[in-house]
Each structure stands twice: as C-alpha cells, then as structure tokens.
Amino acid sequence: MEEVASRASVGKATIYRRYADRNELINSALETLNDDLPAIDKQASTATVLIDMLEWVRTSRTSGAELLPRIFAQAKSNPQLFQLCHERVILPRWQRVQEALKLGIDRGELADDLDIEITASMLVSPVLMYNIINSGGGRGRKDFVARLVKQALHGLAPSAESAEGQIERTPKASRRTTRRLRRALTTD
C-alpha cells in the first residue's frame, strides 16, 4: 500500500478511504488489464488472428507475460488473490486464444479434431517462456511469433484421411499444392 501511495503521490489514508484492503485495491487494478486485450478480427485468417494475439502477449505489459511470475509467486501465500488473478488475467487471455482456434476449425483452416486446449498451450507457453528468457517487454526476435504460428499451423492443418483414419498417399504434385496452400495460410 505504501508503494502504491508513493507512486500515486497520495497518502496511505487516501487509498484506505477508497479501498478496504490490499486485495480490494488489486481487484480494482485488475479490472483494467483487459482493456487492451485484442479483439478477434473475424475477417482475418486464423494465422493472422493468432499472430496478432500472441504478438500482443509478447509485447504488452498487461498481457500476462510480465504479470504471471508475480501472480504465481502469490499463489501459496494468498490463494484468494491468486484466484482473482486467474479469473481476471489468465482466463480471459486463454479463452481468447481458444476462440481464435475454434474460428479456424469452423473455417476449415485447422483440423476439425484439433485438441484446442493442447494447441493453445503449444502456442502460448513458448511466447511466455520466450519473454522470460528475453526479459519481457518485446525483446528478442521480432519475428518469433510469426515463425511459431507458421510452424504450428503447418502441422495443425487438415489432412486428407481415409475411412480407416490412415493418411492417404497423395501424388507429388498434390503434396506440392498442399505445401503451397499451407504457406499461403501462414503468410497473411
């Protein structure tokens, strides 16, 4: 509370008049963290939507990448605060990535049997780790997210399967066409 009062250039009494305790103050602050959460552009390709979302995670100070270590540090000592942070910070971002993946499935840009939870983890976790390794704040290679999404979508794109679930053997020309289509999907 003292640090907040100092940063706001007010006395602690002023803060306590508005907020009963530290958790109430944090709750109020957390309400604003979703203000810059990017909306999903339903006209854009799945690749573009995912790149935009994950680039925001990589560069935004409110994306969670900088906040997560602090949130998890509070988990044991203050489970109520951790639950609040989970509901206000982690869950909305997680749901947005899953929404983008569902849109890709609906459009046929992603396999219809895609495990959305696993795929979201496969995309978000490397971005968070990349931020930790590169000290957050958008440092590191600027093309990291685009490369990550391109690599992931290459392996997540729908494939032709036979009735028995075996991948059909396609002629070389068809495989080239499939590769071109996948490249086009990921180069928006």
C-alpha positions in Angstrom: 0.0 0.0 0.0 2.9 2.3 0.8 4.4 1.8 -2.7 1.1 2.5 -4.4 0.6 5.6 -2.3 4.1 6.8 -3.2 3.6 6.1 -6.9 0.2 7.9 -6.9 1.7 10.8 -4.8 -1.0 10.4 -2.2 -1.1 9.4 1.4 -2.0 5.9 2.6 -5.1 7.2 4.2 -6.4 8.4 0.8 -6.0 4.8 -0.5 -7.7 3.3 2.6 -10.7 5.6 2.1 -11.3 4.1 -1.3 -10.1 0.5 -0.7 -10.6 -1.5 2.4 -7.5 -3.6 1.9 -4.8 -4.7 -0.5 -6.9 -7.3 -2.3 -9.7 -4.8 -3.0 -7.1 -2.4 -4.5 -5.6 -5.2 -6.6 -9.1 -6.2 -7.7 -9.7 -2.7 -8.9 -6.4 -2.6 -10.7 -7.1 -6.0 -12.4 -10.3 -4.7 -13.8 -8.4 -2.5 -16.3 -6.0 -5.2 -17.5 -8.4 -6.5 -20.2 -8.9 -3.0 -21.7 -6.2 -3.6 -24.4 -6.9 -7.3 -25.0 -7.1 -7.6 -28.8 -10.4 -8.4 -30.4 -10.6 -11.2 -32.9 -10.9 -10.0 -36.4 -13.3 -12.5 -37.9 -12.4 -11.4 -41.4 -8.7 -12.2 -41.0 -7.2 -15.6 -41.4 -6.6 -17.8 -38.4 -2.8 -17.3 -38.8 -3.2 -13.5 -38.7 -5.6 -13.7 -35.7 -3.1 -15.9 -33.8 -0.1 -13.8 -34.7 -1.9 -10.6 -33.5 -3.0 -12.3 -30.2 0.4 -13.8 -29.5 2.3 -10.7 -30.6 0.2 -8.8 -28.0 1.2 -11.4 -25.4 4.8 -11.0 -26.3 4.9 -7.2 -26.2 2.1 -5.9 -24.0 2.9 -5.0 -20.4 -0.6 -6.2 -19.4 -0.6 -9.4 -21.4 0.3 -11.6 -18.6 3.9 -12.4 -19.6 5.3 -9.9 -17.1 2.5 -10.5 -14.6 2.5 -14.3 -14.4 5.7 -14.7 -12.4 4.2 -12.2 -9.8 0.9 -13.9 -9.8 2.3 -17.3 -9.3 4.6 -16.0 -6.5 1.4 -15.1 -4.6 -0.3 -18.4 -5.2 0.7 -20.1 -1.9 0.8 -17.1 0.4 -2.5 -15.6 -0.9 -4.8 -18.2 -2.6 -7.7 -15.7 -2.8 -5.5 -13.2 -4.7 -4.3 -15.9 -7.0 -7.8 -17.0 -7.8 -8.8 -13.4 -8.5 -5.8 -13.0 -10.8 -6.6 -16.3 -12.5 -10.2 -15.1 -13.2 -9.2 -11.6 -14.3 -5.9 -12.0 -16.1 -5.2 -15.6 -17.1 -8.6 -16.9 -18.1 -9.7 -14.1 -20.4 -6.5 -14.4 -22.4 -6.7 -18.2 -22.5 -10.3 -18.0 -23.7 -9.4 -15.6 -26.5 -6.7 -17.9 -27.9 -9.2 -20.8 -27.8 -11.8 -18.7 -29.5 -9.3 -18.0 -32.3 -8.6 -21.7 -32.7 -12.3 -22.6 -32.8 -12.8 -20.0 -35.5 -10.0 -21.6 -37.5 -11.7 -25.0 -37.1 -15.1 -23.6 -38.2 -13.5 -22.1 -41.3 -11.7 -25.4 -42.2 -8.3 -23.7 -41.7 -7.5 -26.1 -38.9 -8.2 -29.8 -38.4 -11.7 -30.4 -37.1 -10.4 -32.9 -34.5 -7.9 -30.4 -33.1 -7.4 -30.5 -29.3 -7.9 -26.8 -28.6 -6.6 -26.9 -25.0 -3.3 -28.6 -26.1 -3.0 -26.3 -29.1 -3.5 -23.2 -27.1 -0.8 -24.4 -24.6 1.5 -25.2 -27.5 1.2 -21.6 -28.8 1.0 -19.5 -25.6 3.6 -21.3 -23.5 6.6 -20.7 -25.9 5.7 -17.0 -26.1 5.6 -16.7 -22.3 8.9 -18.6 -22.0 10.5 -16.5 -24.8 9.6 -13.4 -22.8 11.1 -14.7 -19.6 14.3 -15.7 -21.4 14.5 -12.3 -23.2 13.5 -10.3 -20.1 10.0 -9.4 -21.4 8.9 -6.1 -22.9 9.0 -7.3 -26.5 12.8 -8.0 -26.6 14.1 -10.9 -28.8 13.5 -11.6 -32.4 10.6 -9.6 -33.7 9.5 -12.5 -36.0 9.4 -15.1 -33.2 5.6 -15.2 -33.0 5.1 -15.3 -36.8 7.6 -18.2 -37.0 5.9 -20.0 -34.1 2.5 -19.7 -35.7 3.7 -20.7 -39.1 5.4 -23.8 -37.7 2.4 -24.8 -35.6 -0.1 -24.3 -38.4 2.0 -26.3 -40.8 1.5 -29.3 -38.5 -2.1 -28.5 -37.5 -3.6 -28.0 -41.0 -6.2 -30.5 -42.0 -5.0 -33.5 -44.0 -6.9 -35.9 -46.3 -7.7 -39.1 -44.3 -9.2 -42.3 -45.5 -12.2 -44.0 -43.8 -9.8 -46.1 -41.6 -8.0 -42.9 -40.4 -4.9 -43.5 -42.4 -3.4 -40.6 -44.3 -4.0 -41.0 -48.0 -0.9 -41.1 -50.1 -1.0 -38.1 -52.4 0.9 -37.7 -55.6 4.0 -35.5 -55.5 2.1 -32.6 -57.3 -0.7 -32.7 -54.8 1.8 -32.6 -51.9 3.4 -29.5 -53.5 0.0 -27.9 -53.8 -0.8 -28.7 -50.1 2.5 -27.1 -49.1 1.7 -24.0 -51.2 -1.7 -23.8 -49.5 -0.2 -24.1 -46.1 2.4 -21.4 -46.9 -0.4 -19.1 -48.2 -2.3 -19.7 -45.0 0.6 -18.7 -42.8 1.9 -15.7 -44.7 -1.0 -13.3 -44.2 
